[in-house]
Structures are given as C-alpha cells and as structure tokens.
Amino acid sequence: MKKVVKFGGSSLASAKQFKKVADIIHADEERRFVIPSAPGKRHMNDTKVTDMLYECYELAEAGKKFDSELKQIKLRYEEIITGLDLQLSLDQEFVQIKEQFKAKAGRDYAASRGEYLNGIVMSQYLGFPFIDSAEVIVFDEDGNFEADKTNEKLKARLQEMDYAVIPGFYGAKEDGTVKTFSRGGSDITGSIVAKAVHADVYENWTDVSGFLIADPRIIDRPEGIETITYRELRELAYMGATVLHEDAIFPVRKEGIPINIKNTNAPEDNGTWIVESTCQKSKYTITGIAGKRGFCTINIEKDMMNQEIGFGEKVLRVFSENGISFEHMPSGIDTMTVVVHEDEFIDKEQKVVAGLHRLVDPDSIEIESDLALIAVVGRGMRATRGTAGRIFSALAHANVNVKMIDQGSSELNIIIGVEDRDFEAAIKAIYDIFVVAQL
C-alpha cells in the first residue's frame, strides 16, 4: 500500500508537534509521501507564519523596512530546528527571500515560503528527499491550475521514488512565477499527489478527529462522523463545514481514493473516512448539519407566471447582469423566491428591483433580510420515512419559524431558511431530535 499524508499548520507549529508527526510517519511504513503546511499557531494568541509572511511582504511592497519582521519569521524556524536538534541552516534561504521581497516578487511568492521552508525542515528531519512544488505543480499564465500537466510531471518525478516531502499550497507558472492555491490549499496538494502516485489512502492530519455532526461552537461535544460520502461532504462544506478544503475532493474522487481525516494529537482515533460510496449505514438518519447566516430573499409574485415561458430565465438574468449569484430558488405556481447573499445584494437591490419590473412585470416584489440557511444532510434520509416531518416538528417545538424549504431531488439534503436570530436554536433542535434522542 501507498499512503500520502498531509499535515496541517497546527500539526507543525513547533518542534514538539514535529516530533509527533515523525512518530506518526515512522509508525507506518506505508506513509511515504508527506505534504507539510506552514507552521500554524503554537497557542491561542500566536500568529500563523503565513500571516507573518503576508504582513512582512506588505511592508516590502510599500517600500518600508521589513528586516525585523523577517527576522521574527526566521526565529520561528530556528526554534523548530533547535528543538529537533538538526544541523540545518536556513540563512541562504532567507537571504533569497529578502532579495525577492525587495524585488516585489508577489504575495503568492511570499505566502508560499512558509510551506517551502517547512518542507526543507521536514525533509531533513525525516531523511526523505525534498521536492520543490514549484517544479511539479503547474499553473497556466492566467493562474489556473493545470491538472493534466501537473499529473504528468508528478508521475515522472515520483515513479522511481519510495519517499518524498512535497510542500503544500503552491506551484508555479511555466515562467517560474510562484502561484498559490486559495487559503488551505495544502489539502489540494495532498490530493494531487495522491492521484499521481495512485495512493491507496490519502490521510489528512489536523487538530481534530475528523468531521463532527454539528458545529462544536453551537453544540456541546457533538458526535463525530465515522464515514461520509463525497456528495455529503460537498453539501456540508458548501454550507460552512471547513475541516477540509472542498477542492481537495476532486483529484482523489476521480481515482476512487478514500480520504481519512486524522488527529495529530490523538493518532489512535479512527477519524472520518471520506469515500465515493458505501454500504455502511449511518449511525443516525442524518450525517451532518451545517449552516450559514447573512442571506436575504427576493419574493416575486405574478399571476400565471408558471405559464409564461422564459420567466425564470429572465429573473436570473437580472441577477447575473448585476453580478449577483443566487443560492436557492424555491417556487410556487404564482411565486418565485430568489435567495442571495445579503452583502452582495444590498448595494444593488434597487437596480435589481427595477430590472425585474422591466423584464418580468411582476405583480409585487418583497425583500426580506436576516435569513439563515441550514442544511440537513444524510444518505440515510432517502430510506427513512418522515425525516422532513421530524425536522419541522422539532423546529415548531423550539418555537422556530421556518421561512423557506428547499429539498434536492437526490433526497440527500434539506435546506431550511430561518430568521437569523433562530439560527442556533434551530441547529440545536435538529441535532436533539436526530442524535440526542437516539443516544
């Protein structure tokens, strides 16, 4: 078997954490390709190295002195190196970084140095070969990720290698300009490497033991999720569940490679398995609950709209022309509701209203703000009668008024709109009826 292992910033924040990571890797000889993030926070009031690099580069870009700030970053790495008792100097690397900052090499270059330097340290500590991601992760001249070219390069580079350290988060354009993925992109690098080496498992190590059924900031010690499908994860990630970068799913999904979310600080925990499909039944009817605040609805009424060909297309055209994406669009015979992010909509609301009147001539338009959306997701919902009824019964018992309901044809999830003030009460009520009631 071959395993690709990615470790997050909190897992590599200090020498103590590095030692935990090394123990995990050496405990299983199948863990052969290692993807490190930049050092994260060592404690609550600490600063992530990536943020330190951004701040340092902003000074350089503004033509201000940044020597002191760069020195603090260097000290973070020296503290790790000393704690690991390594004979390693990063002096030359920091000389080059300083030169590149003065030359204004770009924010992406600045941010990528956290992973790059941590990769060098990890390579030395494990005794694994180091591969600079700028040599194998390819972006085109417009900054778009080139999946096929990257896969070819990685395959060619890694096919004769038993072990390697490949830093996460960044790659480079054909001209050598460093380009990063979006924040949290080390997850994506791990997934890309797993695909290239045909890994049996992609282990993603972080500071939690997998996904939880609900947000622990709302639910006290929520139950964990043992197994979740890619589709369920996409639904939950879209609504705010953020243990894994959602774009990390695609490369491994195409290859049928499972992802195992594990806890560096509790390696004996099973964590959460992310798979394409499974015959394993969920412990509960639902797999997870997630939600977001800050939406508003535009309710459009017009008699006989269902007989007007192109009505929906015209409505959405108005939003598109104003650069506003919609989240959901539940409708009735004579009504249509468009749900959008309030912060995207508020400055353009009157232009949208005018555009709707011009294009579809509605009988009335009503706008409501302060809406929260909650997604109840679970493959077990398909085979369980009365799921929706239980949800609405629980919400009614908690005195939560349901403003909107939207269910996908897959019966994998139900989206519920509630007033923003009822957001937490609604999640607690749903969790209680499906999880606490079964404990």
Buried (B, 14 or more C-beta within 10 A) or exposed (E): EBBBBBBBBBBBBBBEBBEBBBEBBEEEEEBBBBBBBBBBBBEEEBBBBBBBBBBBBBBBBEEEEBEEBBEBBBEBBBBBBEBBEBEBEBEEBBEEBBEBBEEEBBBBBBBBBBBBBBBBBBBBBBEBBBBBBBBBBBBEEEEEBBBEBBBBBBBEBBEEEEBBBBBBBBBBBEEEBBBBBEEBBBBBBBBBBBBBBEBEBBBBBBBBBBBBBBBEEBBEEBBBBBBBBBBBBBBBBBBBBEBBBBBBBBBBBEBEBBBBBBBBBEBEBBBBBBBBEEEEEBBBBBBBBBBBBBBBBBBBBBEEBBEEEEBBEBBBBBBEEBEBEBBBBBBEEEBBBBBBBBEBBEEBBEEBBEBBEEBBEBEEBEBBBBBBBBBBBBBBBEEBEEBBEBBBEBBEEBEBEBBBBBBEEEBBBBBBBBBBEBBBBBBBBBBBBBBEEEE
